[in-house]
Amino acid sequence: MANDVKVLKLINGEEIITRLEESSDGFLILEEPRVIQQMPPNASGQVGIGFVPWSICAKLDKVILDNKHVMVILEPKRDMETNYLSGITGLSL
């Protein structure tokens, strides 16, 4: 699972999309983590999804997270993964 894009559901209810790596000591290394948030409806009433930096003040290149804070690790939907990667790299995929 080296740098695969995953969705993490934390015990506090947050959903995070991130590139994920597992360390040998059981910790998770999150690269460019983003909180998945529901956005207000647009003019046509469609509700969107946004990716917000997990921390506004901290440098988030890599974050080490104890896996005891994670309820489940999931595979992202293809369009979510594509949007996330486009957002962190600036490349259109």
N, C-alpha and C positions, 0 to 999 in steps of 0.2 A: 504494500500500500504506500509506495513512495510517491508523494506529491499528487496522488489521485484527488480529484475534487469530490468532496463528501458533504453531506448535510448532517449536522450534529444537533440533536435535541437535548438541551441541557436540563438539569433537574429543576431549574428555576423557570422553565417554560420557554426560554429563548431558543430560536432556531438560527443556526449559523451555517453559512456556506463557506467553505474554505478548501484550500489545498491542504491535505493532511498527510502527516508522516507519523509513524509510531516509533518511539525510542525504545531501546532495549530495556530500560528500567520501568516501562509501563506508562510513561507520560506521553501525551500527544503533542506534536509540534504543529501548530496552525500557522499557515502562511497566508497573509492577506485575508484574515477573517472578516466576514461581513454579516451583519444581522439581517435576516429576512423580515421585512415589514410590509404590512398591507398599506397601500397608499389610498388617499381619498378618491372617490369616484371622479372621473373626468366629466366633461360636458355631456357625453352620451350615456353616462351612468355606469360605465365599466370601471370596476375596481382593479387597480394595478398592484404590482409587487415591486418593491424597491430594495436595493442592497445598500445598507448604511454601515459605515465603518463601526466596528465593534466598540471602539473607544474613540472619542472625539479628540482627546488630549494626548494620547500615547502614540508612540511610534509602533506600527503594527506589521513590520516586515515579517517577524516570526514571534509567535507567542507560545509559551509552554503551558499546557493545561493538564492538571491531574485528571486522569480518566474517571475518578470517582464523581466528578461533576457532570458526567455525560450519561444520559439515559439510554440513548440509542444512536448508532451511526448508520446513515442511510445513503443510498445511491440517489443523486439528484436527477430530476427529469432533464431530458436532453436540452430543451430550450432554456432551462434555468442555468445549467452548466455553461452553455454557450454565452448567455448574457453576463454571467459572472466573469468568465474568462475575458470577454470583450471589455468589461468594465475595469478589470485590474491591469490589463495589458495595453488597452487603447487600440487594439486591433479588431477589425471586423472579421468575425468567423462565419 
